[in-house]
C-alpha cells in the first residue's frame, strides 16, 4: 500500500501556469510534519510512502534531509518511498539523499516534449532535461515512471504522437495521464478569462488521452491513473478544461468503442450485432450515459451484449452467420 503525503510547491522556484497544488491536494500550507504524523501515527502494517507534489529536486539538501527525518519514528512500518518531481535541477547531493533514504520509484513529470509549450507553461525545463534525468536516474538504480498531460495550450496531435514515441523509447514502468484543468486563481485561469486560451473540445482531449493510454498498454507499459482525483474541493475550483470525475472510465470506454468499430468494419453491412464479452467490460461497451450505444445507433447499428467467461478486453462480435474476435488492446 502507498500512503500519499503531499508537498504542495515544496522546492518549486517557479509556478506552472496551471498549478494550484494547495487546492488539488486539499493540503494547502499545512505543516508537513503534522501531515506525516497524521498519515502514519496509527499504522501497524508495512507500507510505502508516496511524496507527491512540489519538486523534490528543487529542495535544498538540508530541507530534504529534514523531510526524511520526519519519517524516523515510523521506520518499522515505512519500507520505502516513491516520489513525483520535475526532472530539474538534477543534483548529486539530492540523488544521494534519495538513495540513502530508500526511495525506489521516481515519477518524472513531462507534460509534453514540445519545448515551446513547456516554456509557455513555465516548467523551467526542456525535453532534453527529461532525457538527461531519465538516463541518469535509471543508471543510479531508481525505477522510473512518467506523467503526461493532454489538452495543453498550443498542443496538436503531432505533440501527442511525439509523447507516444518518447514513451515507447524510454519505456517507463508505468505512466499517469492528466487532462488539463483550469483552476481558479492560476495564471492559466487569468489567460483563459481574458481570451488568451480557448481549450479544445472535450471529445478531442479524450481522443488524445486514449491514444497515449492505448499505445502504453500495447507496449506493455502500465497506466496507473488517468484524470484527477474526484473531490468537492477540486470541483469548486474548476473553471474550465477537461475535468470529469470519471475521466479514466471515459478514456477506456473510448478505446473499447474504437476496437469494436474496427471489428465491425470487417463485417458486411451489420444492422444488429451481439457482442460477447467479459461481464466487467459491459460498462465499457455501453459507455458513460450509454454514449457508445448512441454512437453505433447513429451509424445504424443496434448493439446487444452477452456476458461470458472470456478474459477481460477480449470480445466476439456475432452478426448473422459471422463471428469475429476482437481485443480492446492488441499487444505489440
N, C-alpha and C positions, 0 to 999 in steps of 0.2 A: 504494500500500500504506500502511495505517495501522499505525504502531508504537505499541502502548499503553504508557504509563507511568502507574503507579497512585500516587495521592497519598492514602493512607488517612487520613481525618479531618482533612487539612490544611484550615485555615480553618473547621472546624466548631466553633462555640462551644457547640453543643448536640448531643446524640446522638439520632438517631431510634431509636425503641424496638426496631426490627427489625434494626438495623445493627451489624455487626461486620466492617468492611471489611478488617481485617488477615487474617481467615480467608477472606473471599470472594476477595480478590485474591492470596493467598499472598505478601504482601509485608510484613506486619507493620510494624515500626517501622524497617525498613532505611533507610539513608541514601539520600535522593532522588538526590543527585548520582551515587552509585555505581550506582543502578539505571539512570539515564540513560546513563552511560558503558557499562554492560553491554549496553544495548539498541542503542546506536549505534556503538560503537567500531569494529566490523568491517564496517559497512555501506558499500557503494560506490554503490548505486543510490539515486536520489531517493525520498523518502518523505514522508509526513505523520505528525506525532506526535499521538497522542490522549492528552490529560491527563484521566484518569478517576478518579472517587472524590473524596472531600472536597468542599469548597466554595470554588472559586476566588474568588468574590466576597467570601468571608469572610476572605481573607488580607489582611494588612497590605500596603500598597503596596511597602514595602521588601522584604518577603518575596517578593512576586510578581515584582518586578524581579530579585531574586536567583535565583528559579526559572528565569526565561528566560535569565539569564546562563549557566547551566549548559549551554545548548544552543549557545553561541557557537562552540565548537570544531567543531561539526557543521553549520555554516551552508551548506556546499556540498552536503549531502545532505538536510537538513531544509528542505522547501519550503513548509511551513505547519503550522498547528496546528488541532486541534479539541478541544473540552473538554466535560465534563459538570459541571453545577453546580446548586445551588439558585438560585432567582430573586432571592434577597436576600443581603446588602444591595447594592443597585444603586448603585454609587458612580462618579462621573465619573472619578476617578483610575484605578480599575480598568479601566473601559472604555477609557480612553486607552492604558493599558499593553497591553491585549489587541490593540488596533488596531495599535499600533506594532510589535508582535512577530509579526504575521502570522497571528493567529487568524482563521479563516474561518467555522467552524461551531461553534455553541454548542448543546448539548443541555441543555434545562431539565427538571429532574425535578419532576413534579407527580403524585404517586401517585393523588390523587383531587382533585376540585373541591369536595368537601364539607368546609367549614371545621371542623366539629366533629370529623371524623375526622382532618384534618390536625393539629388541636390535640392529639388523643389520641396521635398518632404522634410528637409533639414535633418537628414540622417547623419551627416558628417562622416560618411564613409563611402567608398566606391565598391563596385563588384569585385575588383582586384583585391581589395582589403578582405572581402569574404573568402575568396580563394586562398589567399595567403594564410588567414586564420584557420581555415578548414584543414589545410595540409599540415600546418604546424601542430595544431591540437591533436590531430589524428596520430601524428608522429610521437606525440607525448603520451599516447596511450589512452586518451579520452574516447568515449563513444560519442557520436555526433548526430544531431538531428537538425532540421531546418524548419523555419517558419516563413510562410509566404502570405501575400495579400493579393486580393483582386479588386478591381474597380477603382484603381488609383487615378489621380488627375493626370491626363495625358497618356494613359495606358491604352495600348492597342492589342489585338490578338497576336501580333508579332512579338510583343513583350511576353505574353503568356507562353508562347511557343519557346521563347528563349529560356524562360524559367524552367519549363519542362526539360529542355535539352541539358541544362546545367544540373538539374536534379538527377537525371539519369547518369550524367558524367560523374557527379560527386557520390551518388549512392548513399545518402544518409540512412541511418537505421529506421527513422520514421520522419514524417512531416506533420505540420499543422497548417491549415488553410484558414485565413481570416478574411472575411469580406470587409471592405472599407465602411466604417460607420462614422457619420458626422456627429460629434458630441458637442453640446453647447459649451461655450467658454473656451474654445480651442481656436488656434489660428485658422484652421480649415473651416470652422463654423463661420468665422468672420468673412472669409473668402467666398463662401457659399452665399451668405446673406447679401453680399454686395455684387453678386452675379459673376464673380471671377471663376467659379467652378460649378458646373452642372453635371451631376452623376449620370452615368449611362443607365439604360433601362435595367430594372431588377433582373429580368429574364436573361439579359446578356451577362450580368455578373454571375448568375447561376451557371450559365454555359461555360464561363471561364474557369470557375471553381471545379466544375465537373470534368473539364479537360485535364486539369492537374491531378485530380483525385483518381481518375480512371488510369492515366498513364503511370501513376505511382504504383497502383495495385498490379497493373500489367507487368511492371518491372520488379515486383516482389518487395516494394517499399511500403511499409505500413503507414496508414493515415490514422493518427490517434485522435484528431479533433478537427472539426470543421465548424466555424462560427464562434460567436461569443457566448459565454455563459448567460443563461436567462435569469435575470433578477430584476426586481422592480426599480432599483436604483439606476440601472442601465437604461431601462425603458424611459424613465423620466428625463434622462439627459439626451436621448436620441433626437436629433433634429433632421436627419436625412441619411442617405447612404443605403446600406443593404442589410440592416439589422432585421433578423427574423428569429424567433425563439426556436424554430425547427429548421434552421438553415441547412444543417448537416443532412437531415432527412430529405429535404428538397433536392439536394445535390445527388444523393444516392438514388432517389426516385427518377431524376432526370437521366441518370446513367442507365437505369433499368429500362426506361422508355426508349432510349436510343438503341439499346441492344435488341429490344423486342422489335422495334421498327426495322432494324437491319434484317432480322429473320423473316418478318412479314414481306420484305422485299423479294424474298426467294419463292414466295407463294403467289400463284397467278390469280389475281382478282379476288382476294379474300373479302367476304362480307361479314361472316360470323366465324369467329375462331374461339377455341378453348385453349387456355394457357394452363398447362400442368406444371406446378411449381411447389417448392417448399412452402409450408403454411406461413412461415415467418417472413417470406418475401411478398406475401399478398399485399401488405400496405405499400410496398414499393411499386407494385403493378398498378394499384388503384390510384396512387398519388395523393398528395395533400388536397383535401376538399375535392377528391375524385378528378383531379385535373388531367391525369393520364387517360382515364376513360373518356373524358370530354375531348381530349386531343385526338384520340383514334376515332371517336364518333364523328368528329368533324371531317375525317378522311373517309367516312362511310364504312367504318369497321366496328362492329359490335364485339366487345370482349366478354368472355366468360372465363371463369377460372376453376381449377380443381386442385385441391391440396394433395401433395404426395410426400413420400418419404425421401425424395431426392435430396442431394446436397444443396445447401444454400447457394444461390447465384446461378444454379443450373435450371433450365426450364425447357419444356417442349410445347410447340405450337401445333395444334390439331385443327385442320380445316378440310372438310370433306374427307377424301381418302389420303390426304397428305399429312405427314407428321415430321416436323423439322425441329432439331435440337439446337438450343442456343445457350449462351452463357452471358451473364452480366459483365464479367471481366474475362478477357482472353489473355492468359499468361503468355508472355513472350519467351 
